[in-house]
């Protein structure tokens, strides 16, 4: 069970082995063993006893902004046997091994983008010629990535070029009524608001998996220079963005995404209503959660094996 705390003034506290979630209107009591993750996006309070109950039951406790983007989390502070692998991780963020990992991340990302873009081309009779132009650009970039290791600045350029072509295709696949023109973290339409929220959910789960394997989510390879700080979570989520995009296209095709489910704030930003968040959560955990968790574990253990083999 994923517990989303979205109402301001909510108070979360512990009663033996249960969480008590109290709002102005009602009180819920939920056993800790039934909860996998707690995500707080509102101005809420949580007791230290409730935080300890999360830690004791390995419940993912995350603080996020209204768009779903994680701002912080709680986890055990002792590293134990993970210290050695993390030391290797820190030392290799800018080595030949780190570059190889970075190239694999971008190659996997572009491969998934091409796969989804090809499906759009195959299933869409109109605009096929225009889609084909963009599709060939993505394919050309992927073929280059298959045969050579590129430096990070070149990788960033190739990733950006592939993303421009890819989202040009998605724009043609998404109904015009949603007003989607390009991908932006500043959401001023329902599609970008949905992607921000779904990417945020995915990020939370990837970060939790990274921590479980013993790696440090704050020490990456590919995004180290781009963000000014090394973040492995940012690295690995790139591989799954096309999976999220596929889910969103599925929800649109099933008419579960509707403009009335989104709220436009005075600033012009668009955020999800409570009903929209429920649809996103259900879709993510029904269609993607197990797959992304399994694949993230595989990627993390591959990185660990490469770090140990490097010595």
Beta strands, then each sheet from edge to edge (+ up, - down):
strand 1: 2-5
strand 2: 11-15
strand 3: 18-22
strand 4: 27-31
strand 5: 37-40
strand 6: 45-46
strand 7: 60-64
strand 8: 70-74
strand 9: 262-264
strand 10: 270-272
sheet 1: 1+ 5+ 7+ 8-
sheet 2: 4+ 3- 2+ 6+
sheet 3: 9+ 10-
end
